[in-house]
Amino acid sequence: MSIMKYHIWTSAFILCVLSTPSWAETAAALVQKGEAALAAHDAATAMKYFDQALELEPSNGEAAFERAKMRLRIHDAKGAIADFTTATLADPKNAAAFDGRGETKIKLQQPDPKGAFEDFQLAVDATPNKPEPLLVRASYFVQFGNMAGAIADLKKARELADGPMVEAIDKMLERLK
């Protein structure tokens, strides 16, 4: 390769690299900016950053999860469900996204809460060693009158919990008996 062709090729390569952003880093940086905006109580700016992150990387689970929470704030439940779904596809161990999707389905007052409870089960399955998904599901069992299900979940959660959470669960169990 001649020197001139080498310089042209090298220059073109450098220009291409400089003009092409790193999608993952850019999306991650936008998510961080969105979270900072949330901490500053600037929801509109946060939403803008989460939108931009998802434009750059549509399967970014963290951006989708954060935007889902923002959509719930502005009463866009259907959009929140879509974003929670994206978050669960990006990270099948994201119990909070499954719980969020299930809770949103209940808020939509779907005629059959079965889909919500399937999401709560997916949250439990995603993090079998954590009490939090069991506690979320137990609260909805109580809401829907399934005391046996609530007590079973609370007992399982108690086995996984430690510290002050154990005392809180014991109090809940006492109230349900």
Backbone torsions as a table, in degrees:
resi	resn	phi	psi	omega
1	MET	NA	135.0	-179.7
2	SER	-72.3	160.0	-179.9
3	ILE	-59.7	-41.3	-177.4
4	MET	-65.6	-45.5	178.0
5	LYS	-62.9	-38.3	178.8
6	TYR	-61.7	-45.8	-179.5
7	HIS	-65.7	-39.8	178.5
8	ILE	-65.1	-45.1	-179.9
9	TRP	-63.8	-45.3	179.8
10	THR	-61.9	-44.8	179.0
11	SER	-62.7	-42.4	179.4
12	ALA	-64.1	-41.3	178.7
13	PHE	-63.1	-45.4	-179.8
14	ILE	-62.9	-43.1	178.1
15	LEU	-62.6	-39.5	180.0
16	CYS	-65.4	-45.3	-179.8
17	VAL	-64.0	-42.4	-178.4
18	LEU	-69.2	-31.1	-177.5
19	SER	-90.0	-8.7	179.6
20	THR	-102.5	110.3	-179.8
21	PRO	-71.1	156.4	173.5
22	SER	-80.5	108.6	-172.3
23	TRP	-58.5	-47.1	-176.7
24	ALA	-64.2	-44.6	179.4
25	GLU	-65.9	-40.0	180.0
26	THR	-66.0	-44.7	178.5
27	ALA	-63.3	-42.6	179.0
28	ALA	-63.2	-40.8	178.4
29	ALA	-64.9	-38.3	177.9
30	LEU	-66.6	-37.4	176.5
31	VAL	-63.0	-43.0	178.4
32	GLN	-61.8	-41.2	177.4
33	LYS	-64.3	-38.9	177.4
34	GLY	-63.2	-43.2	178.8
35	GLU	-65.0	-37.3	176.8
36	ALA	-65.3	-39.9	177.9
37	ALA	-64.0	-38.5	176.8
38	LEU	-62.8	-43.6	179.6
39	ALA	-61.8	-29.3	178.5
40	ALA	-89.4	8.7	179.3
41	HIS	61.2	36.0	177.4
42	ASP	-112.8	80.8	-174.2
43	ALA	-64.1	-38.5	-178.1
44	ALA	-63.0	-43.2	179.4
45	THR	-68.3	-40.0	178.7
46	ALA	-59.3	-46.6	-179.5
47	MET	-60.4	-40.6	179.2
48	LYS	-59.8	-44.8	-179.5
49	TYR	-66.5	-40.7	178.9
50	PHE	-66.1	-39.3	175.7
51	ASP	-59.5	-46.6	-178.8
52	GLN	-63.6	-40.9	179.5
53	ALA	-61.1	-40.7	-179.3
54	LEU	-75.8	-25.3	173.0
55	GLU	-65.9	-39.5	-179.6
56	LEU	-76.2	-37.4	-176.5
57	GLU	-139.7	86.0	-173.8
58	PRO	-58.1	-21.8	-179.1
59	SER	-100.7	17.4	180.0
60	ASN	-71.6	105.9	-175.7
61	GLY	-64.3	-38.1	-179.1
62	GLU	-66.3	-44.8	178.4
63	ALA	-63.9	-41.5	179.9
64	ALA	-64.1	-42.0	179.5
65	PHE	-63.4	-45.9	-179.9
66	GLU	-65.1	-40.8	179.1
67	ARG	-67.7	-34.6	176.9
68	ALA	-59.8	-44.0	178.6
69	LYS	-63.5	-37.5	177.8
70	MET	-67.0	-40.0	179.8
71	ARG	-63.9	-34.4	176.3
72	LEU	-63.8	-36.8	179.1
73	ARG	-62.3	-32.3	-178.0
74	ILE	-101.8	16.8	174.5
75	HIS	63.7	35.9	174.7
76	ASP	-105.4	73.4	-174.5
77	ALA	-64.9	-41.0	-179.2
78	LYS	-64.7	-40.5	175.6
79	GLY	-64.6	-37.2	178.6
80	ALA	-63.8	-42.9	179.0
81	ILE	-60.6	-42.0	178.6
82	ALA	-61.7	-43.3	-180.0
83	ASP	-70.2	-39.3	175.8
84	PHE	-61.1	-37.2	178.1
85	THR	-63.7	-44.3	176.6
86	THR	-58.3	-42.2	-179.4
87	ALA	-64.2	-38.9	-179.9
88	THR	-71.5	-32.8	177.3
89	LEU	-69.4	-36.4	179.3
90	ALA	-71.7	-34.2	-179.0
91	ASP	-142.3	94.1	-178.5
92	PRO	-64.5	-5.5	177.3
93	LYS	-99.9	8.0	-178.6
94	ASN	-83.2	83.3	-177.9
95	ALA	-60.4	-36.0	-179.1
96	ALA	-63.0	-34.5	178.8
97	ALA	-70.4	-39.5	176.2
98	PHE	-64.3	-44.4	178.3
99	ASP	-61.8	-43.2	179.5
100	GLY	-61.3	-41.2	179.1
101	ARG	-66.4	-41.9	178.7
102	GLY	-63.9	-44.9	179.1
103	GLU	-62.8	-38.3	179.4
104	THR	-67.1	-39.0	176.8
105	LYS	-60.3	-39.7	178.2
106	ILE	-67.6	-39.0	178.0
107	LYS	-62.1	-32.4	177.5
108	LEU	-72.9	-4.9	179.9
109	GLN	53.7	48.2	176.0
110	GLN	-61.3	143.2	-175.3
111	PRO	-60.6	-27.3	-178.8
112	ASP	-122.6	110.9	-178.8
113	PRO	-73.6	3.8	-177.1
114	LYS	-54.3	-43.4	-179.8
115	GLY	-61.1	-36.9	178.1
116	ALA	-65.8	-44.4	-179.1
117	PHE	-69.4	-27.3	172.3
118	GLU	-64.5	-39.9	176.9
119	ASP	-65.3	-41.0	178.5
120	PHE	-62.4	-37.7	177.2
121	GLN	-66.0	-39.9	177.8
122	LEU	-62.3	-35.7	177.1
123	ALA	-65.2	-43.2	178.0
124	VAL	-62.9	-44.1	-179.9
125	ASP	-65.0	-34.4	-177.6
126	ALA	-68.4	-31.5	-178.6
127	THR	-134.9	71.7	-173.4
128	PRO	-65.4	-15.4	-178.5
129	ASN	-102.8	14.0	-179.4
130	LYS	-119.4	139.7	-178.4
131	PRO	-79.9	-22.9	-172.0
132	GLU	-56.9	-47.9	179.0
133	PRO	-62.1	-33.3	176.7
134	LEU	-65.9	-38.3	179.2
135	LEU	-66.9	-39.7	177.6
136	VAL	-62.1	-49.4	-178.2
137	ARG	-64.0	-38.5	178.8
138	ALA	-59.6	-40.3	-179.7
139	SER	-63.8	-35.5	178.1
140	TYR	-77.8	-29.8	173.0
141	PHE	-60.5	-43.3	178.5
142	VAL	-61.3	-46.4	-178.8
143	GLN	-57.4	-35.9	-177.4
144	PHE	-98.2	11.0	173.2
145	GLY	80.0	14.8	178.5
146	ASN	-97.8	79.0	-177.1
147	MET	-66.5	-35.0	179.1
148	ALA	-63.0	-43.0	177.7
149	GLY	-63.9	-41.2	179.5
150	ALA	-63.0	-45.4	-179.1
151	ILE	-64.4	-41.7	178.8
152	ALA	-61.4	-44.3	179.2
153	ASP	-66.1	-40.3	179.4
154	LEU	-64.1	-39.6	178.2
155	LYS	-63.9	-42.1	177.6
156	LYS	-65.5	-42.6	-179.9
157	ALA	-62.3	-38.7	-179.8
158	ARG	-61.5	-38.9	178.3
159	GLU	-62.5	-31.0	-177.1
160	LEU	-91.9	-18.4	-173.8
161	ALA	-82.0	166.1	172.7
162	ASP	-145.8	167.6	176.0
163	GLY	61.4	-141.8	-175.8
164	PRO	-63.5	-20.9	179.8
165	MET	-65.4	-34.4	179.3
166	VAL	-62.0	-44.4	179.0
167	GLU	-62.5	-42.3	179.9
168	ALA	-63.6	-41.4	179.3
169	ILE	-66.3	-40.9	177.4
170	ASP	-58.6	-40.5	178.6
171	LYS	-64.5	-40.8	178.4
172	MET	-63.6	-43.5	179.5
173	LEU	-62.0	-40.4	178.7
174	GLU	-61.1	-40.5	-179.5
175	ARG	-66.3	-30.6	-176.4
176	LEU	-85.5	-15.7	-177.5
177	LYS	-81.3	NA	NA
